[in-house]
Structure formats: structure tokens, C-alpha cells
Amino acid sequence: MINRRILLQSVAATVAVPGVSWAQDKYPSRPIMWICPYAAGGNADNRSRQVARVMSPLLGATILIENKAGAGGNIGTEMIARAKPDGYTLGMGNFAPLAVNKALFKKLNFDPLTDLVPIGLIERGPLILMVRNDSPYKSVKDIVAAAKAAPGKLSYASGGIGGTHHLSGALFEHAAGIDMIHAPYKSGSAGAIDLMGGQVAMMFEQMYAAMPSIKGGKLRALAITSKARSPLAPEIPTMAEQGFPEVEVLNWQGLIGPKGLPADMVKLLNTTLNKALQDPGLREIILGQGNEVGGGTPEQFAALIRAEAPRWAKVVHDAKIEPE
């Protein structure tokens, strides 16, 4: 009887001691919510679901995708930043809310560099400068010549203010010393439709979205914004090859969590993400869209965000893009 009482007291004392990891539930012990700060059906949503599908069995937990779109990705990203740092709310960290929106919005309710924890890069991919297939512009130099001959006349489409479509165009304008009209649309696909209809002259579009129309003969590719030519379309020259090395743009996204996420959870999630990115099916999807497969350490992803933020703040300032 005494031994049993001592044993029970010992167990109770152990459970009551905070910080005893083996007495706590093993992480993860319940479903994880993955917040996507963009609408269902887009690239961020699709990639979130594809990555989560591979990571889920590796972690031994269900990963549920929840779309929280709006304000250029700020609404969903803020939800991640404000979440309890227990590892059960993670999300997709995208180029705009992590590296652009602090310069673009008058008020941002989170700081991308201090309120979020980078876990790992998932992918990054270039954009393609494209025109209608019957356009008179056969090269980047043709566009520059036409823009200089008629300042403020040529227009370029984008999927909205502050996205990679828009900022690629703004960066090109500044590098070439030209003045063009920015035509923002609700989505990149809407802009591409008007490009095919002749309502705008050109567009920088993400490679995965551009290639079907280019291969279908509806649009013509003039340049790609990566440092080197893409193995999927080696015939498309880089912006650097055409005299504009400054116009190097890669759209990227990765896994993030809220500030305060324990280091052991970050390590586990990063290791699991890296394993998931080695999955042949997932790699085929990412590479097949012209993107680079991510991976690496949390520190490397954090360094990318820190490097990109001031660069794009300068583009926003130079292009006189008004904060929203």
C-alpha cells in the first residue's frame, strides 16, 4: 500500500513538473492548420496542398489547409504571426507579404522580420516577359525603343499592385529609363487574357502560368527574369542577355510559423519539409512549372527574406508606388 502511494505521488509530481518533455504529448499529437494567405485555386494554394499532402504522413499528423485571402496576402500572414506558437498553426510565406508589403502598405499589423519564423524555402521561380504573338516587338530592345519614342503610351499588365508582375515591370522601367503605364488586374490570368486581346502591350508573368499560352502560339516570350536560361525553355533569353541584368526576379514562397515557435519544432518541421521536397512526384510538379525546388535551413530562408526586403523597398520608392 505504501509503495503504491509513493508511486502515485511520484507520478503526480512528475506530471506537475513543467518542461518535462517525455511527460507531455509528443508533437504533433493533433491536426495542424496550414494558412494560405491567398485564394483557393491559385499557385500558393495548390503548392500548399501538394506539400502538405507529402509532409502529413512524414509528420504523422493531418495538415489542414485554410485559405485566408485579402490585402495582398496580409490577412492570412498576420493570422500566422498572431497564432499561438505551439506548432499547430503554420502557413505559406510568400514574396509580397514577407518582402514587399512593409514598403507598400501604410500600416502593416505585423513585422515580417520579427513576428514570423522562417522554417524553410519551398520554391522560387522566374517570370517571363511576353507579348502577343502578332506583336511588332520581337525583343526587349524593341520595347525600349518604342517606349522611348512614345513615353507613357505602352502598357503592361499585372495581377495587382505590389506583386511580382507589377514590380518586375517597375524594375524594368527604372533599369531601361522608360515610362510605361501599369495596368493592374484582379489576377495574373485576367491580365494575360487582356494581353491576348490586345488591351495591353506586354506582361511579366510567372513561368508556370505563361508557358501554356506561349506553347499554344497565343503569346510570344521575349525574356526570362532568372540569372540563367530555363532548361524547360532554353530558347528564351534572359533579361541580362538583353542588357538588363538588374531585372532578375524570382517569385518565392516557403513555410513559416509564428514568433516564439520552439527551436526543436522548427528543426523537426524543417527536416520534414526537406524530406518532402525530395519526393519525386512533388519535385516533378515544381520543376515541371519552371521553378527551382527549395529546401535548406531556416537560417537560409531568413537570409533570403532579409536580402529581398530592402531591395524591393527601393523599387517601390524609385517607382513612386503609393502605399495602400
Secondary structure, 3 states (H helix, E strand, C coil): CHHHHHHHHHHHHHHHCCCCHHHCCCCCCCCEEEEECCCCCCHHHHHHHHHHHHHHHHHCCCEEEEECCCHHHHHHHHHHHHCCCCCCEEEEEEHHHHHCHHHHCCCCCCCCCCCEEEEEEEEEEEEEEEEECCCCCCCHHHHHHHHHHCCCCCEEEECCCCCHHHHHHHHHHHHHCCCCEEEECCCHHHHHHHHHHCCCCEEEEEHHHHHHHHHCCCEEEEEECCCCCCCCCCCCCECHHHCCCCCCCEEEEEEEEECCCCHHHHHHHHHHHHHHCCCHHHHHHHHHCCCEEEECCHHHHHHHHHHHHHHHHHHHHHCCCCCC
